[in-house]
Amino acid sequence: MAMNLCSCGYHGDPERECRCTPQMIVRYRSKISGPLMDRIDIHIAVPAVKYREISSEEPAEGSDSIRRRVIEARERQLARLRPHKLFCNAQLSQKLIKKYCVRDSDAEALLESAFRRLSLSARAYTRILKVALTIADLEYSEEHYCQL
């Protein structure tokens, strides 16, 4: 799913001025319900790509390399979750989240602060941990699962 932050598409853009009033932005964002937004795992602001980046001769990570990392991460998940008859981190229960998403005190403090400051739901809390575990799988970080 993708959406702009406002109807003109320039809210938060460092180069172009947003033409929307605060009321227009609230009305635009309210078209998608809070409970639906709460079910989206990752929210990422994607800035416009600058010409210099598009035309650069510097090679980006290739699709084959990315594909290989994803396959290896999926294999790690399968190996870890096979005894539980699961195949991906999204299926983790609360009990398994506690088992596999071990957090140090710094990560726990960050998560608690975000939970309070952003008024996160219980669903968002567990989703953050599942996504953190998936990132650890992609980075092959066996010792540092869920280091937020």
C-alpha atoms as one frame of an Amber mdcrd trajectory, in Angstrom:
protein
   0.000   0.000   0.000   1.236   3.486  -0.736  -0.203   6.902  -0.090   0.855
  10.534   0.009   0.921  12.373   3.335  -1.565  14.921   1.959  -3.719  15.455
  -1.127  -1.181  17.636  -2.999   1.603  15.147  -2.229   4.159  17.643  -0.919
   3.629  17.560   2.847   7.081  17.076   4.389   8.886  17.543   1.059  12.084
  19.557   1.657  12.018  21.062  -1.857   8.360  21.807  -2.590   5.800  23.600
  -0.486   2.632  21.812   0.583  -0.541  23.684  -0.443  -2.779  21.868   2.043
  -4.186  23.382   5.203  -3.931  21.395   8.454  -7.663  20.642   8.165  -7.221
  19.323   4.609  -4.404  17.045   5.791  -6.521  15.674   8.662  -9.473  15.096
   6.298  -7.219  13.406   3.709  -5.617  11.075   6.264  -8.947  10.233   7.904
 -10.061   8.519   4.682  -8.151   5.473   5.925  -9.396   4.261   9.289  -7.145
   3.997  12.327  -7.797   0.251  12.743  -6.783  -0.347   9.114  -3.616   1.759
   9.528  -2.860  -0.201  12.717  -2.699  -3.393  10.642   0.032  -2.123   8.321
   3.369  -3.537   9.459   5.768  -0.874   8.209   5.205   2.825   7.568   8.056
   4.419   5.626   8.326   7.917   4.198   9.937   7.652   0.774  11.364  10.978
  -0.415  11.498  11.896  -4.091  14.588  10.561  -5.833  16.998  13.260  -6.944
  18.293  13.295 -10.535  21.871  12.833  -9.334  20.880   9.554  -7.644  19.045
   8.256 -10.706  21.832   9.153 -13.117  24.689   8.010 -10.862  27.188   5.538
 -12.269  27.734   4.090  -8.791  26.251   0.591  -8.736  23.378  -0.131  -6.355
  22.861  -3.506  -4.706  21.706  -5.847  -7.430  18.495  -7.854  -7.488  20.396
 -11.143  -7.326  22.150 -10.068  -4.126  18.890  -8.906  -2.547  17.123 -12.106
  -3.629  19.913 -14.198  -2.071  19.657 -12.323   1.266  15.880 -12.764   1.327
  16.139 -16.489   0.566  18.747 -16.933   3.320  16.571 -15.008   5.800  13.549
 -17.150   4.902  15.651 -20.296   5.390  16.702 -19.069   8.864  13.060 -18.429
   9.747  11.990 -21.848   8.482  14.739 -23.596  10.455  13.840 -21.725  13.652
  10.076 -22.114  13.284   9.787 -25.620  11.810   9.474 -27.261  15.283   6.466
 -24.991  15.901   4.901 -25.841  12.515   5.219 -22.203  11.404   6.982 -20.787
   8.374   7.489 -17.054   8.961   7.916 -14.496  11.746   4.500 -12.981  11.070
   2.942 -16.157  12.538   4.700 -15.923  15.915   2.531 -16.188  19.010   3.135
 -14.062  22.104   4.962 -16.974  23.730   7.294 -17.404  20.741   7.874 -13.652
  20.480   9.122 -13.732  24.079  11.341 -16.702  23.261  12.919 -15.331  20.075
  12.756 -11.537  20.522  15.105 -11.073  23.437  15.768  -7.379  24.029  18.496
  -5.703  26.026  17.671  -2.828  28.416  18.407  -0.119  25.810  16.083  -1.717
  23.255  13.404  -2.205  25.903  13.656   1.463  26.957  13.383   2.618  23.334
  10.359   0.426  22.721   8.669   1.602  25.923   9.317   5.248  25.023   7.910
   4.789  21.505   4.910   2.900  22.891   4.040   5.763  25.252   4.937   8.677
  22.972   3.164   7.296  19.903   0.243   5.681  21.759   0.953   2.344  20.104
  -1.493  -0.521  20.352  -0.717  -4.030  21.552  -0.949  -5.112  17.902   1.683
  -2.521  16.940   3.957  -3.681  19.781   3.994  -7.310  18.621   4.292  -6.264
  14.988   7.388  -4.152  15.793   9.029  -7.167  17.413   8.189  -9.444  14.482
   9.579  -6.911  11.996  12.712  -6.463  14.148  13.233 -10.238  14.104  12.833
 -10.257  10.316  15.412  -7.457   9.996  17.768  -9.478  12.188  17.194 -12.459
   9.872  18.019 -10.302   6.839  21.191  -9.047   8.522  22.014 -12.549   9.774
  22.279 -11.231  13.304  21.889 -14.414  15.345  23.124 -12.819  18.595  21.260
  -9.551  18.283  17.661 -10.430  17.518  15.324  -7.552  18.152  17.955  -4.966
  18.932  15.639  -2.104  18.040
